[in-house]
Every structure is written in C-alpha cells, then in structure tokens.
Amino acid sequence: MRTKDYIERSHQRSIGFGIDHNRVYSAKILQGDELQKKLEENSDLIVTTEPFMNQLYNFVKGSCFFAILTDEEGCILNLIGDEDVLEVAFNLEMVPGAYMNEEHIGTNAMGTALAEGIPVQVSGEEHFIKAYHRWTCSAAPIRNAEGDIIGTLDLTGYSHLVHSHTLGMVVAAVHAIEQMFRIRQSNMKLEIAKRYMETIIDSITVGIFTVGPKGYMKTINKTATEMLGYTQKEINGMKIESLVEGWKGIKDNVAKHVTYLEEEIFIKGREEKIHCALNAYPILGPNNNPQGIVCTIKEQKKARKPANKNAGKQAFYTFEKIIGKSERFLQILEYAKKISNSPSTVLITGESGTGKEVFAQSIHNYSSRKDESFVAINCGALPKNLIESELFGYEEGAFTGAKRGGHPGKFELADGGTLFLDEIGEMPLDMQTNLLRVLEEGKLFRVGGNKEIEVDVRIIAATNKDLRQEVEQGNFRRDLYYRLNVLPLKLLPLRERKEDIPLLIDYFMTMKSLKLGKSPIALSKETIEGMLDLSWQGNVREMENMIEQIINAEGNHLWQTADTGESIDKTEIVTKEDSLEEVERQHIEKILIKVEGNISLASEILGIGRNTLYRKIKKYNIDCVKIEHCAKIAQ
C-alpha cells in the first residue's frame, strides 16, 4: 500500500473531526484520578511492554528519539527516551493521559495505526497539525492472542531523522510483545485448567493421590489428607512405601498394566492404620510406559456402601423445592429445618399424600449427612418373612436362594447416612423388637451371621396411623414408639393449608405438562376457588394425580369436584364444560347463601360485575328464592 493512501484517508477523517491545523495539544488529556484509573486498567500492558520499550530505546539512545505506548483508545500510558527530546514532547503535552487518536489530535502515527489497523510511518507535514511537523513517527498496533488491538507502540524523533528502518524496528518489537502475550495467555490457560482440575479432584468424596515413577507422593486431594491426617505439605515428597503396606506388589502389577480395583489394604495415617479399599491405575507416557500411578482410597467402613442403585431412593428433594406459603405450613417447614442436623430420630406423621417422604429427603439434604446415602424402605410393602433380611442383610447360605457372598441390608447401605422407614406402623411386632435393639446399640447381625456389624444411621420414620392408638391396642411396642418419637413432625392435610392450593395447582400444571409434552390447561378463577372447598382426602398426591388426568385428557374431560367426601378417583367423569360450569354454579350458590342473596356483596366477593353475576344466575337457573330460604336455615 502506498504511504499517501492512508495519509490521505487520515487527513479526510481529521477534517471530519473538525481538527484545527493550528492545534498544539490533544483535545483530551486525563489527569489525577482519571489518569490513575487508566494506568491501573492497563497495568498488564505497561508491565509487559516496558522491557521491549527499553530494548527499543537502547538501539536509538542519544539520537533524539523516544518510545511511546498507548492503549487501544490512543491514550498515552508510558514514554521512554532522551531527556532533551522528551522535554520538547512534554511542552506539547505529549504526556501520559494525552489522547493521540485522530479524533483528538488529527493524523499521527499512533492514531492512524489504530484507525487503519496496520503499521504506519508519518513524517513532517504528513501530520495534520503544524505543531507535529517537526516529528517523524513510526507506530504499529499491538494485538492480543485473539487478534484484538490493545494498544500501539511508537518511536518518535525529529523529522529530518526519518528512516524506513525505524518502522521495521517498531514492528519487530511489537511482534515480540505479541508473542509474550500469547505465551502468558497459554500459561494462564494452563493455570486455570490446573485449578479447575484441583477443584474437581478436591470436591470428590473419595481420597485421591498420585505417585511418581520413583515412588514419591506427588499430589493428594483434600479428602485423602483429611482421611490420613497429614497436610499437603507433609505428603509432598513422602515415600509411598512408608504409608501403604505391600506397595511393591501393587506397583509391580500396575507396571504390567494390571488395574487394582477395590483391593483391601492398610494405610498408615498420622494417628492409626486405616483399613481402605484401593483402586490403582497406571499413568502412561507417550510410548505407553508407566510414568506414575493414580490411586483412589475409601475407608473400608465407607467402602461397604455401593452406589445405592437398588437400595432405595437417593434424596432428591430439598426444602427449597417444597411448595407452600401458608403460615402454619411455613412454621412446620422451619421446625423441620431446625431438627435436620440432630442425630435424634424423627417421626413424621400425617395423612397419606401429605409429603412425608419429601420432608424426610429434605431433612437429610439439610443435615451434615447430605453427602452420604439416603435409603428408603416401605415397611408395609414387604412380605413378613423378608423384612428382617431387607433391614439387616444376610450371609451366604442363610436360607434357600441366598446370594453367594451374602447381601448387605438397608442399615448397612445407609451407614453414615439416613434410613427412612416408611409406614413404620405396618412393621410386625417381632421385627419391632429387633429394630429397637439395633437403634439402641448401633450394632446388628446379618441373618445367618455371627459377626457383629457396627452402623451409624440416622433414623427417620413415617406413618399415617395413630401410633399412640396402635400402642394401646397392642399393635406397636411402646418402647419403640418412644424411641422413634424423639422429634415428632406432624404434617398438615391439604384442606388445612388452602392458601397453598393455587400454588400447587400452578406447580403441578407446569411440571406435568412438561413431563407429558402437552400444553397446560388454563383453569378459571371460579374453578380454582371451587377447588378450595374440596376435602382432598388424598392430599397433595390426589391433586397431583388430578392435574395429570386433566392434562392427559387435554381438557376434554375434567373430574367433577363437588365436596362429596370422596376421592377424585371415585367421582364421576363428566365433560369439561359441564364440570367447570357445575363447579362455578356451586361456588356462586355458596357465596349467595353466605351473603343472604345480596347481589352487590356477592359480586364483590366473586370479583365480577353485578351484571355478569345476574347473567350467570340466569345461565345456571339459580333459584334466588331457594337461596334466601337456605340462608335463613343457615342462620
């Protein structure tokens, strides 16, 4: 590209900016706090470029040149050069904070390099303002690793010293600066990746450590340091043989690409030997040569816990996911939070469908045991002859069909975590005795076994029965009842938290629509108000099922919801139009009876106009004489 091309374009831009040829200083110069802020924002650019600016200046030292660094806006950040020529520049306010972009000072190498995005040389009268005709300037834009311009580097001297090689020197310096930025960015990415990996490894709940090819410990995660009782600093450089018994055999096998899985070993901790399950994997180099070993360790007590895939539900619900805003309900919620971290047993009571397991899971997830297992068992769903083996496990050969090697029970699977005993009122009396013993001693024997197994389990039990009455009738052990009822938690039926019904309708309508891939059904205000009067004998579960039925039927059918004292699944299926209108008619009649036929008051309560109410009375053929008669009877 010919020099005059970018000079001509720059002059045209300068004219457009209204720059005066007789201007001496930049139209924008930062000072004080503004300048300090600008320098702080560009500290990385200043620090990175300063060695290269010094090196560039050393080539021209004593020849009346000085180097200038600007940011991407053209603001001067740094100047290095001969004192005499710098004094001249300072008299022209070419100082840190002065903007050298074309908009504020017209054509010059720094501003034009920013505007054109290329290295440029501007000499003598090529500058737009006359005060700069004394200078020759060579500048190149500095780009980051993404290719964005972040500043310029300029070499300025007297115009009679102009030489094309000057621009070449600046370009070479800028290339070196950009390379440094690329290296620093690569190092930063590596550091960030390293920290990501360290954070991930530290968040894993099993111990992890690596061993170098010469047998020295290299890295270790937080779980392992806590397990062993050593600090990271103490572990680094420690010989693995001093910690792990039989390490040589492990190393030899891993060197043959044999992977160790769940091998029982002893590791020397600070206080005692720790019985662990070890997994060991080779770290392979480019030629598949072992370069080290990565190990995971779990304390053997915790290692007994499988992934709990078939043991029961993992705790999904938290208090934040529970829907409700009524005052009594929120009081119960706060109480449940307060008792969550206690090791004492909790007895949750309430009607079917009130959310007993939801609260049990939420208590677990709010406790210090949240990272351990949550195991649920329904005491009423298992045959009597299987309850004992399900709870306490069994040894090989304990009975016909027993698995080889035996099987852990729910107590073992929940060790360290929470065991939820649902429908505890259905447990046979003889099993209640065994359960009480385990709760009191914290120890159990598997069916067919003679080895005592210690367990640490927090018990949450639930029932829809009146256990006091069951105790009086001889169906439930009194001592077990008191052992379970340390922290009682009674849940409200849905009919006693009517304020929450609209929230639950909205929630289930949204969730079930997403699950079924269907559109939500819009229920009218009158319909929802009518639903507030239902008995909801099945509570939240009944509502959930009802909403799912409505969505599945795509609004073509709706279950009549008159307060008959029956559950929804026992009521008659009618058309949506008939059902909605019936609910609305009943609700209007109810309000009219309450207000003794006062149309104005009824319309205000219903949130509709008087004329609208008259139309609905006529539409539904509501007998106002009958209404007045009913109101008198109600009095």
N, C-alpha and C positions, 0 to 999 in steps of 0.2 A: 504494500500500500504506500502511495506517495505521501510524504510528510504533509504537504499542503492540504490534502484531503481532510484529515482530522483537524488541522488548524482552522480551515475554512468552516467546517461544521461547528467547531467550538466557538469561533467568533460569532456565528449566527445565533448560537444559544446565548452567548453573553449579551448580545444586543437584545434578545428576547427577555433576558432577566433584567434589563434596564441598567446594566453596569456602566458607570461613568468612566471614560478613559483617564480622567484626572484623579480617580480614587487612589488613595495611598494605602489605606488599611482595609482589612477584611471587614465586611459589614456585620460579622458575628464573631465575637470573641468572648469565650467563657471566662469567668473569674470566680474566686472564692469557693463556696461550697459546690457550685455547679461544676467547676473545673475539677475539684477533688473527686466528686462523684464520677465524672467522666473517666478520670485516670484509674479509679478503683475498678470500674466496669471493664476496663481494657488492660488490667494488670497482667493478665496472662500473655497478651500480645506484646506488651512492653518488655516483660522479662525475657520472653523467648527471642525477640529480635535484637535486644541490646548487644549480645556478643557479636552478632553479624554486622551491626552498625559500626561497632568499634573496629572490627576487622576491615570493613569497607573504608572507614575513615583513615585507617593506618596506611592504606595504599595512596591516599591523596593528601596526607598530612603535610601542612606547610605550603600548600598550593592554593589557599583561599577557597576551599570547598567545605561544605558542611552537609551532614546527612539529616534527613527529616523522616519521621514516622508519623503517619496519620491513621485514624480509624476509617471505617467504611463510609463515614459521612464527610471525610476530609478534615476532621478536627486534628490539629497538631497535638501529638502525645509526647514526643521526645525530639530533641535536637542534639547533635554531637558534631563539633567542628573546631576550626581555628578561631581563637577569641576575636581577632580583628574583624573577620567577616561575619561572625555571629553578632557582633555589636551593631553592624550595619543592618543585619536582618532584624534585630530587636527594635531598632529605630523605626522599622517599617511594620512593627507589631507582628512580625512572624515569630510568634511565641506559642508555648503550649496553651491550648484553648482557642486559638485562632482557626477559623474555618477556611480551608483552601479550596473548597469546591467551587465550581464555576458560578453557581447561583450567588455566591457572596464576594467573589474576587475576580471573576472572569477567567479567561484562558490562562492556565499554568499547567505544568507537567502533572502535578498531583491530582488536581481537579479533573483534567482532561483524561488522565489514565482511568479514573473512576467512571467517568461518563462513557468512555469508549470501551473500557474493559480490556485494554491492551497496554503494553509498554509504550511510552511516548517520550519524545525529547522536544522541549520548547525553548527557543533561544531568542534573546533580544526582542525585536519588535513583533515577534510572533505572540508575545504576551499581550493581553488585551489592555491592561492598564500601563500607563507610561512609567510608573514607578518601578515596574518589574523589567523594564527594557534592559536594565543592567545585568540581568541574570541569564544564565543558561541552566535549565533544569532537566534532569533525566529521572523518570519515575516509572515504576511498574506496580500493578495491583498484586496484592498478596491474597491468595485464596486458601481456604481451609480444605480438609480432606474431602468435603462434599462438593467442592468447586465454587463455593460462595466467596465473594470478595469480602475480606475482613479488614482491609486497610491498604495503604500504599507505602512503598519505600522510595525515597527521593534523594538524589545527590545534586546539590545546587552550588554553583560558583559564578564567577564573573563571566559575562557573555563572550569576551574575547578568548576565553579558555575552552570554548566549546570543542568537543571531540566525540565522534560516534562511538568510540570505545567506552566512553563513560556510561552510556546506556547499557552496553554489554555487561559491564561490571555490576550495575544495579540488578539486571535480570539474573545474573549468576547468583548474587546474594539472595534474591527472592526465592530462587529455586531451592537453595539450601534451607531457607526458613520454612518453606512449604514442606520439604522433606522432614524437617524436625517436627512440624505439626502432625504429619502423618504417623511418624514414629510414636509421638506422645499419645495420639489418639488410639493407636494399636495397643500401646501399653495400658492405656486407660480401659479399653475394652477387655483386655486380658484380666486386669484387676477387678473390674466389675463382674466378669464371668467367674473369677475365683471367689469373690464374695457371695455371689449367688449360690455357687456350689457349697461353700462353707455353711451358708444359712440353711440350705436344703438338708445337708448332712446333719447339722445340729438339731434340726427340727424332727428328725427321725427318732422314734421312741425305742429303737434298739441301739446297742453300743456298736460303734464302727471304728476301726483303726487300720492303718496301713503299716506294712513292714518293708523296709528296703532290702535290696539283694544281699546285704551284709548282716542282716538280722537286727538292725536298729529300728526302733519305732520312729515313724515319720510324722503321721498325723493321727488325730483322735478326735472324735466328736464329743459334744457336751454330755450326752447320755453315758458314754463309756467312762469319762473322767469322774462323773458322779457315782457310777457303779463301783469303780475301783478305788476312789478316794484320793486320787492323785490330781495335781494340777497339770495343765497343758505343758507348762514349762518343765515340770519334773519328768513327764513322759517322754518329751523330745530327747532323742539320743539314748534312751534306755534300751538295754538288750532284751529282746523278746524272750530269750531263754530264761531270764530271771523272773519272768511273770507267768509264762504258760508252761505247765508241765507237759513233757512229751512233744515239745515244739519241733525237734529234729525230725520225728516221724511225719508230722504234718507237713513240714517244709519239703521233705523228700517226695511225698506223694503229690503235693501240689506242683512240684517241678516236673512231674510226669503228666501234668495237665489233668490230674485227678482232683475233682472238686469235692471238698468236705461239706456235707450237709447234716445239720443237727447232730453233730458229734458231741458227746458229753465230755467236758474237760474241767479242770480246776485252774483258776487264775488267782495269782497271789495279789490280793488287794492290800491297801495300807493297813487295815485292821485285821483281816482274816482271809482265808481262802474262800473263793466264791465258786460255787458249782454252776457251770454255764453250759448252754448249748451253743456250739461254734459252727459257723459256716465260713469256709475259706476259699478264695478264688484267686487264680493267678493273674497278675498284671503282665501282659505280654508286650514285648517291644516290636519294632518293625519286622524283625525276622522270626517272630513268634518265640523269641527267647524270654524266659521269665525275668522280669525286671523288679518284681516285688510281689507282695501278697496283700489283698484286702480281706479283712475279717469282720464278721458281724457276731456279736455275742448277746445272749439273753440269759438272765438268771434262770436257773433251772425251774424255780418255782413259777416264774412267769412263762417259761418256755412250754409249760404244760398247756397253756391256752392256745387253741387253734384259732383260725380266723373267725370262728364262731358262725360259719356259714349256715349250719343246720341246728345250732344250739338254741336259737331264739332270735328275736329281732334286735338289731343294733338300735341304740337310742337315736331316733331321728328328730323328735320334737324338742323344742326349747320353749321357754316361757314367752319369748318374743313372737312365736308362731301361734299362740293361743289367742282366740278371738273373744273379746268381751270388754265392756266398759262400764257395766252397772257397778254401783258402789259396793254391794256385798260381794260380788264376784271378784272385784279388784282387791278387796280385803283378803279373800281366800288366796288369791294369787301371791300377794305379798307375804302371807304367812307361809305358803309353800316355799318361797324363796328363802325365808329365814331358817327353815328347818333342813334345807337341802344339804348343807355341809356337815350336819350332825351325823355321827356314826350310828345313832339310835334307829330302831326300827320304826317304820311309818305304816299306819293302817289307813288306807283310803277307802271311804265308804260313800255310797251314793247309788242312785238308781241306774239301771242298765242304760248305756248310751250317754252318760254324763261326762265321759272322757277320763276315766280312771287311769288307763294306760298312758294316755297323753301326758297327764300330770306326773306319772311315775318316770317316764322318759325325761321329762323336763327337769325334774328334781335331780336325776342322775347327771344330766348335762350341765347343771348349775353347781354341781358339787366338785370336790377335789378329785373324784374318781372318774371324771368325764372322759379321760383318755383310756380308761380300762373298759372291760366288757360290760355290756348290759344284756342280761339273759332273762328271757321271759318264759314262764311255764304256766299253762292253764290247768289248774288242779282239778277242774271239773270235766276236762276233755279227755283224760287218760283213764284206761281201764284200771281197776283197783290193783291188779297184780303187776302193773308196770310202773306205778308211781314211785316205788322205792328205788328201782334201778334207774329211772329217769332222774331222780333227785340226787342219788348218791353214787351212781355208776355201778359197774360190776366187773369182776375179774373173769379171766378166761375159764370156761368150764363151770361157771356159776349156775347155769341152767341150760337146758336144751336150746340151741340156737344162739348161744352167747358168742360174740365175735372173738376171733383169735386175738389174743393180746389184751382182751378186756376193753372197757369203754368208760371214759370219764362221765360223771353225772353233771347235772346243771350247777351244783355247788362248785365243783372243780373248774368248770368252764367260766364261772363268774368270779373266780378267785381274784381278789384285788379290786373287783368292781361291784356291780349291783345285781341282785337276783330279785326279779319281780314275780311274786306268787299271786297270780290272778285267780279269782274265785276260790279263795282260801277256805271259805265256808263249806265247800264241797269235799274237802280232804277227809278221808276215813279216819276214825278215831285212833286206830293202831298206828297209822302213819303220823298222826299228830304227836304221838309220844316220841317217835324217832326224830321228828323235826325239832321238837323242843330241846332234845338233848344236844343236837348239833348247834342250835342257836346259843345255848348256854355255854358249851365247851369250845366251840370253834373248831371241832375236830370230827371226822367221820371215818367210817369203814365202808369200803365198797361191798356190794352184795357178793358173798362168796370169798371175801378177802379178810386177812387178819392184820394188814398193815394200816396203822393209823395215819390219816392224811389231815394235815392242818390247813384250814382255809380261812381267808379273810374276806368276808362277804357282807355287804350292807343289804338288809332285807327291806323290801317294800311289798306289803301285801295289800290286796284289794278284795272287796266283796260287795254285793248288792243285798246281802242278808243282814238282819239284825243279829249280830253275834252275841249280844247280851241275852237275847231270847233263846238263841241256839244253845248257849251255856246252860240256861235254866232248864231247857228241855233235854239236856244230856247229850246233845249232838256235837258239842265243841268243848274242848278242855278249857277250864277256867284259867289254869296257869299259863297255857299257851296264849289265850286271849290277852291276858295282862302283859305277856312278853312281847306281843305284837303291837299292842295299843299304846306304846310309849309316846308316840307323836301322832295323834289322831288327825285326820284330814277329811272333813265331810264336804262333798261337792253338791252344789245346788242343782235341782232339776231345772230344766229349761223354762218351765212355766213360772219359776220364781226369779227369773232374770230376763223378763220380757224386753227390756231395753236393748238386749243383745240380739234379739231375733232378726231385726233388719240387717244388722252387720253380718250375721251368719248366712242369711239368705243371699246377700251380695257375694260373700266369700265363696259359698258352695256353687252359686250360679257361674261365677268366673272359673273356678277350678274344674268343675265337672264339664263345662263347655270346652275348655282346653283339652281335657282328657279324652272326651268323646269326639273332638273335632267338629263340634256343632256350634251354632250361634246361641248366645244366651237368650232366654225368654224374658221379655220385659213384663213384670208384674205391676199392676196398677197400685196406686196408693191405697185404694179401698180394699183391694185383695190382701195386701200386706197387713193392713190394720185388722182385717178379719182373721188373719193367721195368728195375730197376737192373742186371740181368745181361745186358741186350741189348748187341749190338755197336754199334748206332746208326751204321751206316756213312754215313747221310745227315745225322748230327749233329742240330743244333737244328732245321734245316729239316725233317728227316724227322719229328722229334717234333711239330712244328707241324702238318704235314700229317696225321699220325696222329690227333691230337686233333680236328682239323677233321672228319675222316672219322667219328670216333666220335660227335661231336655231330650231324652231318648225319644219321646213321643212328638218332639218338635212342636210342642204347643197345641197339637190337635186334640189331646186329651189331658185332663187335669183331675186329680183325685178330690172328690168333694170333701171339704174340710170342716163341716159343722162339728161343734163340740159335743160329740156323742159319747165321749169317754172311750172310744175305740181307737186303736192304732190305725195309721193310714193304710196299712196293707190289708185291713179288714173292711175298709169302706168301699162304697160302690164307685166304679169308674163311669164317669159321665163325660159329655163333650166339654171342651174348654169353655165355649161360650156360655153353656148352661151353668157350669160350675162357677165361673168368675162372676156371673150375674147373680147366682144364688148367694155366694159369699157377700157380694155387695149389698144385696137386698136384706140379708140377715143383719148386716152391720148397721144399715140405715134404720131398720126397725128397732134395733137395740138402743141406738142413740136417741131416737124419737121417744122411746119409753122412758129413758133416763131423764129427758128434759120435759116430760109430760106433754109432748106434742108441740112444743114451742119451735116453730119453723126457723125463726131468726137464730135462736141459740143452737139448734141442731146444725144449720148450715155453717155456722161459725166453727163448731167443733169438727165438722166433716171437712172444712176447708174448701167449700164450694159455695157458689152464689145461691140465693133463695130461689131464683127462677130455675136454676139447674136442679135443685132439690125437688121442687114441685114436679119437674119433668120426670125425675126418677121415681117419685111416688106414684105418678100416673103410669109410668112404664111398667113398674113392678106390681101395680094394682095393690098398693099398700093401703090397708083399711085404717084410716085415721081414727074412726070411732073405736075400733078394736084397740088401737094404740092407747087412746085415752083410758079405756077400760083397764088395760094391762097396767098402766101407770098407777091407777088408783089401787089396784090389787097389790102392786109392789110397795105402796105406802103402808 
